[in-house]
Amino acid sequence: MNEKLKKNWIYWGMVVVGGAVAVRQGVSVLRLWKSGERIQEVQAEVKLAEEENRKLEERLAEITSPEFVEREAREKLGYGREGETMLIVPDQNANLRPQIPNTDQEPNWRKWWKLYIAD
């Protein structure tokens, strides 16, 4: 019986060790699988960042071009080339509202005084 008991212990010991090895290998495979998914996510993020970088480089090339600088100086700053005469046309809509001359020469503080203090 001693021999049978010894074989039984060896058998169960191997089963436990084999189960532990199988569980550890399964955990490792699961980690690898999840890291593969993470790699795909990061690759997608890299593609988006590269596309954004390309657009920014195009915008930088546009902004640093002499044509863009000249156009911005003309439109926003009112600059012109040397020897040019700048003509500023008044806004046509500025005079649509008639100007009412101030015929009342009484100061505002006196108007308030009359309104709230004096009857």
Secondary structure as the mmCIF struct_conf table of DSSP 4:
data_model
#
loop_
_struct_conf.conf_type_id
_struct_conf.id
_struct_conf.beg_label_comp_id
_struct_conf.beg_label_asym_id
_struct_conf.beg_label_seq_id
_struct_conf.end_label_comp_id
_struct_conf.end_label_asym_id
_struct_conf.end_label_seq_id
HELX_RH_AL_P HELX_RH_AL_P1 ASN A 2 ILE A 63
TURN_TY1_P TURN_TY1_P1 THR A 64 THR A 64
BEND BEND1 SER A 65 SER A 65
HELX_RH_AL_P HELX_RH_AL_P2 PRO A 66 LEU A 77
TURN_TY1_P TURN_TY1_P2 GLU A 82 GLY A 83
HELX_LH_PP_P HELX_LH_PP_P1 VAL A 89 ASP A 91
HELX_RH_3T_P HELX_RH_3T_P1 GLN A 92 ASN A 95
BEND BEND2 LEU A 96 ARG A 97
HELX_LH_PP_P HELX_LH_PP_P2 PRO A 98 PRO A 101
BEND BEND3 GLU A 106 GLU A 106
HELX_RH_AL_P HELX_RH_AL_P3 ASN A 108 TYR A 116
TURN_TY1_P TURN_TY1_P3 ILE A 117 ILE A 117
#
